[in-house]
């Protein structure tokens, strides 16, 4: 379990991270969501000890985190830290040695991951000759090849094509299956929604929502879509609902008073044909916009 409690970081008069608290349980993927400047990268840097902490605490396995703990983590920073003129294989073996791996074990792990990401034939190429997407793959390998105790990944899916995204998802799930907590940030909300066990939404340096997708959705407004054989404008006269949109025969409405949707169903059937009546499942993007407003 990785626990973040009351983390705060100021840059002059600007509070970039304001008393942020959340947990990343072992064996779970936790998505870190927020707009540009929300404080995600700053929080991750404090977790890894790259930035000092003005207030609050990072705990690992129930105690204050140590430098040794952090060395056992896999970290992928926002700014990629590769040597552009050095060959891929040699560079990754070197980075593995810095993590305490033997040369033989590091070479074996690197070759395995290069195969998984379709880079085996580029092993001797300097990093600068790779596309940005392939450089991203190399950076991912550097973070995961030592079987880290935890993974802290800042925008790991950025620049990856669909096949590499699938390979990355499989890789992350392998690490959670062995019990590692994984925290990653991403602007790809549909991917986060599909992949994560838990979500933390940050806005202006503060946590504005956290929980599983289902937990976050349970707090969202209850909305329905109604498609009729005739005009749906009469919905505006029904008590207990808020009409979000009416477009001829199609309407979207929000339930304010429980049970009001049953009144709508009864009245719609009385008036004529009902082609569709469906409860809408809010997207993560809609939840984000709601809580970050």
N, C-alpha and C positions, 0 to 999 in steps of 0.2 A: 504494500500500500504506500503510495506517494501522497502526502498530505501537504496542502498549501494553506496557510492560516494567516489572514490579515496582511498579506504582502502589500507593501507600499513602496513606490519609487518616485522621487521628485527630480525634475531637471530645472533648477532654478525655482521660479514661482509656479511652474507647471507640474501638476500631479498627474504623472503618466499612468500609474497604477495605484488604485485607491482601495486599500483594505480588501484585496482579492482573496477569497477562500474557496477551495473545492478539493475534492479527493479524486485520485486516479487509482481505482482498485486493481490489484493484480489479476491478470488474465482477462482484462477488459480493454476495449478500444474506446478512448474518450476523445471526442472531437472538440476542438477549441475554435469557436466561431466569433467573428466580429469584423467590422469594417476596418478600412485602413486607419491606423492611428488609434485603434481601440485599446491597445496595450498588450496584445498577444505575444509579440516578439520580446518585448521588455520582460514580461512575466517568465517566459521560457529562459531568457538569459539569466534571470535571478535564480531560477530553479537550478541551473547548471553552474552557478557561481561566476558567470562571465561579467555580470553586473552586481554591484553591491546592493544590499537590501537596507532601505531606510527604516522600515518597521515590518514586523511580522516574522514568520518562520516557515522554513521548509523542513518537513519530517519524512524520514524513510524508515519503514519497518517499526514505527512507533517511537522513534527517537530523533533528535536533531540530526540532519544530514551532515555527513563529513566529506572532506575532499576525496577520501578513498571510495566512498559510496559513489560520488559523481564520476570517478574514473571508470567505474563499472557500468555506467550508462552509455547508451548509444545516442549521440546528439547530431542532428542535422540542422545547421544554422540557416538563417535566411540568406546570408551572404555565403556563397559556396567557398570552401577552403581548400581547393585543389591547386597543385602546382602545374601550370599549363604546359610546361615544356617537358615534363617527366612522363615516362610511359605509364600506361594504366596499371599493368600488373605489378611492376616494381613499386609504384607509388602506393598501391593498396597493401602490398606486403609490408612496406615500411610503416604505414599507418597501423596495421595490425600488430607489428612489433611494438609500437608505442603503447598499444593497449595491453601488452604483456603476453602476446601470443608468440610461440616459437616460430621460426622462419618456415619450418615445414608445415606446421598447422595453418599459419597465415596463408601460405601459397595454396594449400588445398582448399581452404575456405573461399579464397578469392576466385580460384578457377571454377569452383562449384557455382558461385553467384554470377560470374560472367556468363556461364552457360545458361543459367536461368533467365538472364536479361538479354540474351542474344548478342553478347559482346565478346565471345570467345575469340573470334577472328580479329578483334581490334585490340587484343591484349598488349601488344607491343607499341601501339600508336601513342604518341603524346596526346594528353588530354585536349590540348587546343585544336587538334584536328577532328575532334568529335563534334557532332551536332549538339545543340544545347540540351536536347532531350536525352542524348546518350551521356552527356556530362552529368545530368541529373541522376541517371542510373548509377554512375560511378560513385557519386556522393552518397546515394542510398546504401550501396554496398559497404562503403566505409563506415556507415553508422551501424549496420546490423551484423557484420561478418564475425564479430567476436562473441556472439550469443550474449548480448548485454542483459544486465539485470532489469533494466527499464529502457524505454525508448522515448525520446523527446524530439519530435520531428516538426520543423517549421516549413510548412507548404511542401510536403514531400511529393505531391501529385502534380505540381506545377510543371508544365511542359511535356508531360508524358502522353504518349499515344494510347489508344484504348487497350492494346495488348499489354503494354507495360503497366498500365493501371491495374489490369487483372493480375499480372504477376506480382505487383506490389501488394495487392489485397491478400493474395495467397500467402505471401511472405509474412505480412503482419499477423495474420491469423495463426501461423505457425508459432510465432513468438508468444501470442496470448495463450495458446494451448499449453505452453510450458510454464505459464503463470506470470509472465512479464506484464507489467502495466505499460500501456502505450498511450501517450498524449500526442496528438498531432493537430496542427492548425490547417485550415483550408477555406478558400472562398467558394469551393464547389459544394454548395449546400445539398444538392441532390445526392452526391456521393457520400457526404457525411451522414445524411439521413439513412441511407441504405446500409452503411457500413458499421456505424458506431453503436456501442452498447450504452454510452452515456454522452451527454452534450453539456458544454459550458458556453454560454453566450455572454460576451463581453461588449460593453458599450461605454465609451468615454472613460475607460480605465476601471469600470466597475462590473461585477457580475450582476447581470439583470435577469438571468434565468439559468437553471441547471436541472438535470435529470435525464431520464430516458426520453426517446421520441414520444412514446405513449404518454408519459407523465406530462410532458410539455403540451401535448395536444389536448389532454384532459382539461387543462386550464384555459384553452382557447374557446372563443364563442362557438356555439352550436349553430351551424349553417346548413341550409337545404337548397337544393335546386328543384324547381317545379316547371314542367313543360306541359302545357295544356292544349286542348283543341281550339280554344278561343283566347281572347285577350285576358291577360293576367293582372291588369291594373287594379282590380277590386281588392287585391292583397293589401293595398295601402290602408284599407278600412278595418283590417283585422287587428284586434287588440292582442297585445302580448308578443308581437313580432316587430322586427325592424327590417324594412325592405331595403336590401342593399342595392339591387338593380332590377329594373323591369324593362324588357325589350319585347314588346308584343306578347307572344305566347310563352315566352321564357322568362322566369324570374328567379332571383336568388334572395333568400331572406335569412335573418338571424332570429333565433328564439330568445326572447327576453324573459318570458314567463313560462316555466315548465308546463307542458301539455298544450301549449298554443298550436303546436304543429298538428295535433289531432283535429283541432278546429279547422285548420287550413285544408287538411285531407277531406274532411266531411263537406266543406263548402265547395271545394274544387269538384268533387264527385257529383254534387247536386247541380252544379252549373254545366257539366258536360264531360267530354273525354279528358282523361288524365293520361298523358303519354309517359311521363316520368315523374317520380318523386324520390329523391335520393339525398341522403345525408352526405355532406361534403367533408372529406378528410383534409384538414389544413396542411399545406406544405410547410417544410421547415423555413422556407423563405418568407411565407406569410407570418409564421410565428415570430421569426426574427424581426420583421418590420413592426409587428405589434409591440414587442417588448422593448425594442430599441427606439421607439418613437419619442 
